[in-house]
Amino acid sequence: MTTDPRMAKAPWRTLRRRGPRPSPRAATLWATVYTGFGLVCALNGTPLFHSSGILGPSASGWAVTTTGTLTALTCAAVSRHGPRPALRALLWAWCGLAACAAFSLLMDVIMLMSGQSVESWAATAHRALAAAGALLLAATARSARPPSGVTAPPSPSAAPRPTQLAAWAGTVSFLPYAVMKQVWAFGGTFAGMSGSEMRAISERNGASGLWLTLESWGLDGTMLLAALGVFLLWGLVRPWGQVFPRRTPFLRGRPVPRWLPLSPALLGAATLAPYGVLGLGYLALATLDVVTMRSGDFHSPDDALLVGWIGLAAFAGYGCALIVATRSYWSRTRRTGPPHGCETTSGAQQ
């Protein structure tokens, strides 16, 4: 019998049976909380979506209440009748609605990290609750399958070449954005706006003292966040995203928990890609004079259009690359059957 070197070192880490699967009861509990949250907002007339949307303040709360109730009933049915195909399909449907409701949560997080206030705390709480529900419902839907027995953690591997090229494209798409931001951070002028004017806008929007201090030092906070995003992107396509590198104190050589990169990657992909792509579509219509482009904080609509093209192209390019990289990481880190030539633990004992 051939022996896997990993199994010789720590068989209990290499081959083990799947642990307890996510219980539909946890998803039912979340759906109950989600229903109560929507009911409170409906009774108080608190809007949970953009005020310019089709749904009014109370109607948005009733929509959340209805969705949460139907989701709770679906999860309860899964607990009672088991993982039937129709119930799994409903779980994925509610998961998709929750993911749509969580849209722009990442933008709220970025605003809070920059020291600014969000437009509506209730809407932000709704997006965070919906994001948690989307992950929980997806885990419940995936766990609603018969167990596959003994599994083995995959060896660290790099993503295929096309996926790495996509990561390069997502990285390069940030370069014009980085140049624009650093020009303002160094006090220069771009698109008719000087660095001092941009800092004044940041102060007016309630940026924190730390954020303003970084700008005074020539460091733009959004560029630091972009650097973290690029780090995440390459962690999804390189082997060091699956095992902590040797330079990592206390953790070197240990496997990276799968949820650690996938959680921000899924949130970023679900937010930045549609935000950037749809935004580019709007800018294309504005360039063709089909819709009116507002100047906002800029001196003219043309200046706002230029900055919009640079910023949204970065978000769209990075978001699409993140989708490709996340899909690759998901498939490369999925547990597989026992290595060829190895028997299960119970089989070896017999």
C-alpha positions as a LaTeX table, in Angstrom:
\begin{tabular}{lrrr}
\hline
Residue & $x$ (\AA) & $y$ (\AA) & $z$ (\AA) \\
\hline
Met1 & 0.00 & 0.00 & 0.00 \\
Thr2 & 1.38 & 3.42 & $-0.96$ \\
Thr3 & 1.52 & 5.96 & 1.80 \\
Asp4 & 0.89 & 9.67 & 1.51 \\
Pro5 & 3.66 & 11.67 & 3.27 \\
Arg6 & 1.05 & 13.92 & 4.80 \\
Met7 & $-0.72$ & 10.88 & 6.26 \\
Ala8 & 2.49 & 9.59 & 7.78 \\
Lys9 & 3.01 & 12.84 & 9.68 \\
Ala10 & $-0.50$ & 13.46 & 10.94 \\
Pro11 & $-3.15$ & 11.04 & 9.67 \\
Trp12 & $-5.80$ & 12.65 & 11.82 \\
Arg13 & $-5.23$ & 15.90 & 9.94 \\
Thr14 & $-4.98$ & 14.36 & 6.50 \\
Leu15 & $-7.93$ & 12.00 & 6.42 \\
Arg16 & $-10.96$ & 12.58 & 8.55 \\
Arg17 & $-14.66$ & 12.28 & 8.24 \\
Arg18 & $-16.69$ & 15.37 & 7.65 \\
Gly19 & $-17.67$ & 17.16 & 10.84 \\
Pro20 & $-21.20$ & 18.14 & 11.78 \\
Arg21 & $-22.98$ & 19.78 & 8.89 \\
Pro22 & $-24.67$ & 23.16 & 9.32 \\
Ser23 & $-28.09$ & 22.62 & 10.85 \\
Pro24 & $-31.17$ & 24.07 & 9.14 \\
Arg25 & $-32.23$ & 25.15 & 12.61 \\
Ala26 & $-29.50$ & 27.80 & 12.58 \\
Ala27 & $-30.85$ & 29.13 & 9.29 \\
Thr28 & $-34.36$ & 29.04 & 10.75 \\
Leu29 & $-33.17$ & 31.10 & 13.71 \\
Trp30 & $-31.58$ & 33.65 & 11.38 \\
Ala31 & $-34.77$ & 33.85 & 9.28 \\
Thr32 & $-36.80$ & 34.44 & 12.44 \\
Val33 & $-34.51$ & 37.30 & 13.49 \\
Tyr34 & $-34.62$ & 38.69 & 9.95 \\
Thr35 & $-38.43$ & 38.58 & 10.04 \\
Gly36 & $-38.55$ & 40.39 & 13.37 \\
Phe37 & $-36.14$ & 43.05 & 12.11 \\
Gly38 & $-38.29$ & 43.68 & 9.05 \\
Leu39 & $-41.47$ & 43.81 & 11.15 \\
Val40 & $-40.03$ & 46.42 & 13.51 \\
Cys41 & $-38.86$ & 48.57 & 10.58 \\
Ala42 & $-42.25$ & 48.21 & 8.86 \\
Leu43 & $-44.16$ & 49.32 & 11.97 \\
Asn44 & $-41.79$ & 52.24 & 12.54 \\
Gly45 & $-41.76$ & 53.29 & 8.89 \\
Thr46 & $-37.97$ & 52.91 & 8.69 \\
Pro47 & $-36.73$ & 52.64 & 5.07 \\
Leu48 & $-34.36$ & 49.77 & 4.38 \\
Phe49 & $-33.58$ & 50.58 & 0.75 \\
His50 & $-32.82$ & 53.78 & $-1.13$ \\
Ser51 & $-35.50$ & 56.39 & $-0.58$ \\
Ser52 & $-35.82$ & 56.84 & $-4.33$ \\
Gly53 & $-36.69$ & 53.19 & $-4.82$ \\
Ile54 & $-40.04$ & 51.74 & $-5.78$ \\
Leu55 & $-40.81$ & 50.52 & $-2.25$ \\
Gly56 & $-41.81$ & 53.05 & 0.37 \\
Pro57 & $-40.46$ & 53.12 & 3.95 \\
Ser58 & $-43.07$ & 50.74 & 5.38 \\
Ala59 & $-43.31$ & 48.63 & 2.24 \\
Ser60 & $-39.60$ & 47.80 & 2.37 \\
Gly61 & $-39.99$ & 46.52 & 5.92 \\
Trp62 & $-43.00$ & 44.40 & 4.97 \\
Ala63 & $-41.02$ & 42.97 & 2.02 \\
Val64 & $-38.24$ & 41.92 & 4.40 \\
Thr65 & $-40.81$ & 40.46 & 6.81 \\
Thr66 & $-42.44$ & 38.40 & 4.06 \\
Thr67 & $-39.10$ & 37.13 & 2.73 \\
Gly68 & $-37.93$ & 36.19 & 6.23 \\
Thr69 & $-41.17$ & 34.34 & 6.98 \\
Leu70 & $-41.01$ & 32.30 & 3.78 \\
Thr71 & $-37.34$ & 31.53 & 4.39 \\
Ala72 & $-38.07$ & 30.36 & 7.94 \\
Leu73 & $-40.82$ & 28.07 & 6.66 \\
Thr74 & $-38.45$ & 26.62 & 4.05 \\
Cys75 & $-35.72$ & 25.97 & 6.61 \\
Ala76 & $-38.22$ & 24.39 & 8.98 \\
Ala77 & $-39.40$ & 22.12 & 6.18 \\
Val78 & $-35.80$ & 21.06 & 5.51 \\
Ser79 & $-35.38$ & 20.21 & 9.20 \\
Arg80 & $-38.58$ & 18.17 & 9.18 \\
His81 & $-38.56$ & 16.46 & 5.77 \\
Gly82 & $-34.87$ & 16.35 & 4.91 \\
Pro83 & $-32.91$ & 17.68 & 1.92 \\
Arg84 & $-35.45$ & 17.31 & $-0.85$ \\
Pro85 & $-34.49$ & 18.83 & $-4.23$ \\
Ala86 & $-37.39$ & 21.30 & $-4.24$ \\
Leu87 & $-36.47$ & 22.55 & $-0.77$ \\
Arg88 & $-32.83$ & 22.93 & $-1.75$ \\
Ala89 & $-33.90$ & 24.97 & $-4.77$ \\
Leu90 & $-35.93$ & 27.24 & $-2.49$ \\
Leu91 & $-32.95$ & 27.64 & $-0.16$ \\
Trp92 & $-30.79$ & 28.79 & $-3.07$ \\
Ala93 & $-33.54$ & 31.19 & $-4.17$ \\
Trp94 & $-33.74$ & 32.82 & $-0.73$ \\
Cys95 & $-29.95$ & 32.86 & $-0.61$ \\
Gly96 & $-29.89$ & 34.83 & $-3.88$ \\
Leu97 & $-32.42$ & 37.35 & $-2.55$ \\
Ala98 & $-30.39$ & 37.80 & 0.63 \\
Ala99 & $-27.24$ & 38.36 & $-1.42$ \\
Cys100 & $-29.04$ & 41.04 & $-3.47$ \\
Ala101 & $-30.25$ & 42.71 & $-0.27$ \\
Ala102 & $-26.64$ & 42.80 & 1.00 \\
Phe103 & $-25.54$ & 44.80 & $-2.04$ \\
Ser104 & $-23.30$ & 47.81 & $-1.25$ \\
Leu105 & $-22.49$ & 46.53 & 2.25 \\
Leu106 & $-18.82$ & 46.76 & 1.32 \\
Met107 & $-19.27$ & 50.45 & 0.49 \\
Asp108 & $-20.74$ & 51.01 & 3.93 \\
Val109 & $-17.76$ & 49.22 & 5.50 \\
Ile110 & $-15.34$ & 51.40 & 3.54 \\
Met111 & $-17.15$ & 54.55 & 4.67 \\
Leu112 & $-17.02$ & 53.45 & 8.30 \\
Met113 & $-13.33$ & 52.56 & 8.02 \\
Ser114 & $-12.66$ & 56.05 & 6.65 \\
Gly115 & $-14.39$ & 57.58 & 9.65 \\
Gln116 & $-17.46$ & 58.74 & 7.73 \\
Ser117 & $-21.06$ & 58.05 & 8.63 \\
Val118 & $-23.33$ & 55.81 & 6.59 \\
Glu119 & $-26.51$ & 57.15 & 5.01 \\
Ser120 & $-28.79$ & 54.98 & 7.16 \\
Trp121 & $-27.80$ & 52.77 & 10.08 \\
Ala122 & $-30.96$ & 50.71 & 9.65 \\
Ala123 & $-30.14$ & 50.05 & 5.99 \\
Thr124 & $-26.56$ & 49.12 & 6.88 \\
Ala125 & $-27.76$ & 46.75 & 9.61 \\
His126 & $-30.15$ & 45.19 & 7.10 \\
Arg127 & $-27.33$ & 44.64 & 4.60 \\
Ala128 & $-25.11$ & 43.06 & 7.25 \\
Leu129 & $-27.95$ & 40.80 & 8.41 \\
Ala130 & $-28.73$ & 39.83 & 4.81 \\
Ala131 & $-25.06$ & 39.04 & 4.11 \\
Ala132 & $-24.89$ & 36.74 & 7.13 \\
Gly133 & $-28.08$ & 35.06 & 5.98 \\
Ala134 & $-26.79$ & 34.54 & 2.46 \\
Leu135 & $-23.72$ & 32.72 & 3.79 \\
Leu136 & $-25.77$ & 30.66 & 6.24 \\
Leu137 & $-28.40$ & 29.71 & 3.65 \\
Ala138 & $-25.71$ & 28.75 & 1.14 \\
Ala139 & $-24.01$ & 26.54 & 3.73 \\
Thr140 & $-27.35$ & 24.95 & 4.62 \\
Ala141 & $-28.21$ & 24.32 & 0.97 \\
Arg142 & $-24.81$ & 22.76 & 0.30 \\
Ser143 & $-25.02$ & 20.61 & 3.42 \\
Ala144 & $-28.41$ & 19.27 & 2.42 \\
Arg145 & $-26.75$ & 16.35 & 0.64 \\
Pro146 & $-25.79$ & 12.86 & 1.71 \\
Pro147 & $-22.33$ & 12.72 & 3.35 \\
Ser148 & $-19.52$ & 11.59 & 1.10 \\
Gly149 & $-17.51$ & 9.81 & 3.80 \\
Val150 & $-13.76$ & 10.25 & 4.23 \\
Thr151 & $-12.19$ & 13.35 & 2.69 \\
Ala152 & $-8.68$ & 14.75 & 2.39 \\
Pro153 & $-7.54$ & 18.39 & 2.38 \\
Pro154 & $-6.12$ & 19.32 & $-1.02$ \\
Ser155 & $-2.46$ & 20.19 & $-1.42$ \\
Pro156 & $-1.65$ & 23.90 & $-1.90$ \\
Ser157 & $-1.67$ & 24.80 & $-5.56$ \\
Ala158 & $-1.59$ & 27.84 & $-7.80$ \\
Ala159 & $-4.56$ & 28.81 & $-9.92$ \\
Pro160 & $-4.50$ & 28.02 & $-13.65$ \\
Arg161 & $-2.75$ & 30.49 & $-15.91$ \\
Pro162 & $-5.97$ & 32.14 & $-17.23$ \\
Thr163 & $-7.06$ & 32.83 & $-13.63$ \\
Gln164 & $-3.70$ & 34.39 & $-12.81$ \\
Leu165 & $-3.95$ & 36.55 & $-15.93$ \\
Ala166 & $-7.34$ & 37.71 & $-14.65$ \\
Ala167 & $-5.67$ & 38.59 & $-11.33$ \\
Trp168 & $-3.08$ & 40.65 & $-13.24$ \\
Ala169 & $-5.88$ & 42.43 & $-15.09$ \\
Gly170 & $-7.65$ & 43.22 & $-11.82$ \\
Thr171 & $-4.41$ & 44.55 & $-10.36$ \\
Val172 & $-3.57$ & 46.72 & $-13.37$ \\
Ser173 & $-7.09$ & 48.17 & $-13.42$ \\
Phe174 & $-6.26$ & 49.93 & $-10.15$ \\
Leu175 & $-3.22$ & 51.77 & $-11.55$ \\
Pro176 & $-5.06$ & 54.82 & $-13.02$ \\
Tyr177 & $-7.10$ & 55.02 & $-9.83$ \\
Ala178 & $-3.93$ & 54.90 & $-7.75$ \\
Val179 & $-2.27$ & 57.64 & $-9.78$ \\
Met180 & $-5.35$ & 59.88 & $-9.47$ \\
Lys181 & $-5.61$ & 59.39 & $-5.72$ \\
Gln182 & $-1.91$ & 59.95 & $-5.11$ \\
Val183 & $-1.92$ & 63.17 & $-7.15$ \\
Trp184 & $-4.56$ & 64.52 & $-4.77$ \\
Ala185 & $-2.75$ & 63.12 & $-1.72$ \\
Phe186 & 0.46 & 64.94 & $-2.75$ \\
Gly187 & $-1.49$ & 68.19 & $-3.14$ \\
Gly188 & $-1.66$ & 68.19 & $-6.94$ \\
Thr189 & $-4.61$ & 68.94 & $-9.19$ \\
Phe190 & $-6.57$ & 66.42 & $-11.25$ \\
Ala191 & $-9.91$ & 66.81 & $-13.02$ \\
Gly192 & $-10.04$ & 70.41 & $-11.87$ \\
Met193 & $-9.82$ & 69.48 & $-8.18$ \\
Ser194 & $-6.80$ & 70.26 & $-6.02$ \\
Gly195 & $-5.58$ & 68.17 & $-3.12$ \\
Ser196 & $-6.68$ & 70.82 & $-0.61$ \\
Glu197 & $-10.20$ & 70.81 & $-2.07$ \\
Met198 & $-10.38$ & 67.03 & $-1.78$ \\
Arg199 & $-9.29$ & 67.19 & 1.86 \\
Ala200 & $-11.97$ & 69.81 & 2.50 \\
Ile201 & $-14.55$ & 67.47 & 0.99 \\
Ser202 & $-13.31$ & 64.65 & 3.24 \\
Glu203 & $-13.67$ & 66.91 & 6.30 \\
Arg204 & $-17.18$ & 67.92 & 5.23 \\
Asn205 & $-18.15$ & 64.26 & 4.85 \\
Gly206 & $-17.00$ & 63.53 & 8.39 \\
Ala207 & $-13.69$ & 61.74 & 7.76 \\
Ser208 & $-11.83$ & 60.70 & 10.90 \\
Gly209 & $-8.73$ & 62.41 & 12.18 \\
Leu210 & $-6.61$ & 59.40 & 11.27 \\
Trp211 & $-7.91$ & 59.49 & 7.70 \\
Leu212 & $-7.12$ & 63.21 & 7.38 \\
Thr213 & $-3.70$ & 62.71 & 8.96 \\
Leu214 & $-2.86$ & 60.03 & 6.39 \\
Glu215 & $-3.86$ & 62.43 & 3.61 \\
Ser216 & $-1.65$ & 65.14 & 5.09 \\
Trp217 & 1.24 & 62.66 & 4.95 \\
Gly218 & 0.57 & 61.95 & 1.28 \\
Leu219 & $-1.18$ & 58.62 & 1.91 \\
Asp220 & $-4.70$ & 58.12 & 0.62 \\
Gly221 & $-6.79$ & 55.78 & 2.77 \\
Thr222 & $-8.64$ & 54.28 & $-0.16$ \\
Met223 & $-5.31$ & 53.30 & $-1.67$ \\
Leu224 & $-4.44$ & 51.35 & 1.46 \\
Leu225 & $-7.76$ & 49.54 & 1.17 \\
Ala226 & $-7.05$ & 48.89 & $-2.52$ \\
Ala227 & $-3.66$ & 47.40 & $-1.55$ \\
Leu228 & $-5.42$ & 45.05 & 0.88 \\
Gly229 & $-7.81$ & 44.11 & $-1.91$ \\
Val230 & $-4.95$ & 43.26 & $-4.27$ \\
Phe231 & $-3.31$ & 41.22 & $-1.49$ \\
Leu232 & $-6.55$ & 39.25 & $-1.11$ \\
Leu233 & $-6.79$ & 38.75 & $-4.88$ \\
Trp234 & $-3.34$ & 37.21 & $-5.13$ \\
Gly235 & $-3.89$ & 35.13 & $-2.02$ \\
Leu236 & $-6.76$ & 33.47 & $-3.87$ \\
Val237 & $-4.60$ & 32.46 & $-6.84$ \\
Arg238 & $-1.24$ & 31.62 & $-5.20$ \\
Pro239 & $-0.36$ & 28.65 & $-2.92$ \\
Trp240 & 0.41 & 30.94 & 0.05 \\
Gly241 & $-3.30$ & 31.67 & 0.19 \\
Gln242 & $-3.87$ & 28.07 & 1.33 \\
Val243 & $-0.94$ & 27.63 & 3.74 \\
Phe244 & 0.56 & 30.42 & 5.83 \\
Pro245 & 4.05 & 31.28 & 4.48 \\
Arg246 & 7.22 & 30.70 & 6.47 \\
Arg247 & 7.51 & 34.40 & 7.28 \\
Thr248 & 4.19 & 34.37 & 9.16 \\
Pro249 & 4.88 & 34.38 & 12.93 \\
Phe250 & 3.29 & 31.55 & 14.93 \\
Leu251 & 1.20 & 30.37 & 11.94 \\
Arg252 & 3.80 & 29.37 & 9.34 \\
Gly253 & 3.06 & 26.04 & 7.71 \\
Arg254 & $-0.48$ & 25.86 & 9.05 \\
Pro255 & $-3.42$ & 25.65 & 6.63 \\
Val256 & $-5.35$ & 28.87 & 6.08 \\
Pro257 & $-8.99$ & 28.46 & 7.19 \\
Arg258 & $-11.05$ & 28.32 & 4.03 \\
Trp259 & $-13.57$ & 30.89 & 5.27 \\
Leu260 & $-10.86$ & 33.46 & 6.03 \\
Pro261 & $-10.22$ & 34.58 & 2.41 \\
Leu262 & $-13.57$ & 33.43 & 1.00 \\
Ser263 & $-15.72$ & 35.61 & 3.27 \\
Pro264 & $-14.29$ & 38.98 & 2.16 \\
Ala265 & $-13.82$ & 37.67 & $-1.38$ \\
Leu266 & $-17.49$ & 36.73 & $-1.75$ \\
Leu267 & $-18.59$ & 40.04 & $-0.23$ \\
Gly268 & $-16.26$ & 42.03 & $-2.47$ \\
Ala269 & $-17.17$ & 40.12 & $-5.63$ \\
Ala270 & $-20.91$ & 40.47 & $-4.97$ \\
Thr271 & $-20.54$ & 44.22 & $-4.38$ \\
Leu272 & $-17.76$ & 45.63 & $-6.54$ \\
Ala273 & $-18.41$ & 43.73 & $-9.77$ \\
Pro274 & $-22.07$ & 44.76 & $-10.25$ \\
Tyr275 & $-21.37$ & 48.24 & $-8.83$ \\
Gly276 & $-18.55$ & 48.82 & $-11.31$ \\
Val277 & $-20.18$ & 47.21 & $-14.34$ \\
Leu278 & $-23.54$ & 48.94 & $-13.87$ \\
Gly279 & $-21.76$ & 52.19 & $-13.10$ \\
Leu280 & $-19.79$ & 51.96 & $-16.34$ \\
Gly281 & $-23.04$ & 51.41 & $-18.20$ \\
Tyr282 & $-24.46$ & 54.58 & $-16.69$ \\
Leu283 & $-21.30$ & 56.52 & $-17.58$ \\
Ala284 & $-21.55$ & 55.26 & $-21.16$ \\
Leu285 & $-25.10$ & 56.61 & $-21.35$ \\
Ala286 & $-23.92$ & 59.91 & $-19.84$ \\
Thr287 & $-21.09$ & 60.13 & $-22.39$ \\
Leu288 & $-23.65$ & 59.68 & $-25.18$ \\
Asp289 & $-25.88$ & 62.36 & $-23.55$ \\
Val290 & $-28.66$ & 59.82 & $-23.01$ \\
Val291 & $-28.72$ & 60.63 & $-19.28$ \\
Thr292 & $-27.57$ & 63.71 & $-17.39$ \\
Met293 & $-24.32$ & 63.55 & $-15.44$ \\
Arg294 & $-24.32$ & 65.67 & $-12.29$ \\
Ser295 & $-21.18$ & 67.51 & $-11.27$ \\
Gly296 & $-21.51$ & 66.67 & $-7.56$ \\
Asp297 & $-18.45$ & 67.93 & $-5.69$ \\
Phe298 & $-16.60$ & 68.63 & $-8.94$ \\
His299 & $-16.55$ & 71.87 & $-10.90$ \\
Ser300 & $-18.19$ & 70.47 & $-14.03$ \\
Pro301 & $-19.99$ & 67.32 & $-15.21$ \\
Asp302 & $-17.05$ & 66.53 & $-17.51$ \\
Asp303 & $-14.68$ & 66.42 & $-14.52$ \\
Ala304 & $-17.08$ & 64.16 & $-12.64$ \\
Leu305 & $-17.37$ & 61.95 & $-15.73$ \\
Leu306 & $-13.59$ & 61.59 & $-16.00$ \\
Val307 & $-13.19$ & 60.63 & $-12.36$ \\
Gly308 & $-16.15$ & 58.28 & $-12.65$ \\
Trp309 & $-14.61$ & 56.41 & $-15.57$ \\
Ile310 & $-11.34$ & 55.94 & $-13.69$ \\
Gly311 & $-12.92$ & 54.85 & $-10.40$ \\
Leu312 & $-15.64$ & 52.58 & $-11.78$ \\
Ala313 & $-13.25$ & 50.94 & $-14.27$ \\
Ala314 & $-11.06$ & 50.02 & $-11.29$ \\
Phe315 & $-14.01$ & 48.59 & $-9.35$ \\
Ala316 & $-15.35$ & 46.69 & $-12.36$ \\
Gly317 & $-11.97$ & 45.24 & $-13.36$ \\
Tyr318 & $-11.06$ & 44.23 & $-9.83$ \\
Gly319 & $-14.55$ & 42.91 & $-9.05$ \\
Cys320 & $-14.66$ & 40.69 & $-12.14$ \\
Ala321 & $-11.13$ & 39.41 & $-11.41$ \\
Leu322 & $-12.21$ & 38.69 & $-7.85$ \\
Ile323 & $-15.12$ & 36.58 & $-9.12$ \\
Val324 & $-12.76$ & 34.48 & $-11.25$ \\
Ala325 & $-10.20$ & 34.11 & $-8.45$ \\
Thr326 & $-12.84$ & 33.25 & $-5.84$ \\
Arg327 & $-14.33$ & 30.54 & $-8.03$ \\
Ser328 & $-10.87$ & 29.06 & $-8.58$ \\
Tyr329 & $-10.01$ & 29.15 & $-4.87$ \\
Trp330 & $-13.35$ & 27.59 & $-3.98$ \\
Ser331 & $-12.76$ & 24.63 & $-6.30$ \\
Arg332 & $-9.06$ & 24.20 & $-5.44$ \\
Thr333 & $-9.67$ & 24.12 & $-1.68$ \\
Arg334 & $-12.68$ & 21.81 & $-1.77$ \\
Arg335 & $-12.08$ & 18.57 & 0.11 \\
Thr336 & $-11.73$ & 15.51 & $-2.08$ \\
Gly337 & $-11.71$ & 11.77 & $-1.59$ \\
Pro338 & $-8.77$ & 9.92 & $-0.03$ \\
Pro339 & $-5.47$ & 10.05 & $-1.96$ \\
His340 & $-4.88$ & 7.28 & $-4.46$ \\
Gly341 & $-3.53$ & 4.16 & $-2.80$ \\
Cys342 & $-4.66$ & 5.17 & 0.72 \\
Glu343 & $-7.39$ & 3.44 & 2.61 \\
Thr344 & $-9.77$ & 5.00 & 5.08 \\
Thr345 & $-8.88$ & 5.03 & 8.74 \\
Ser346 & $-11.39$ & 2.31 & 9.54 \\
Gly347 & $-10.21$ & 0.24 & 6.62 \\
Ala348 & $-6.58$ & 0.51 & 7.75 \\
Gln349 & $-7.48$ & $-0.68$ & 11.23 \\
Gln350 & $-9.22$ & $-3.75$ & 9.84 \\
\hline
\end{tabular}
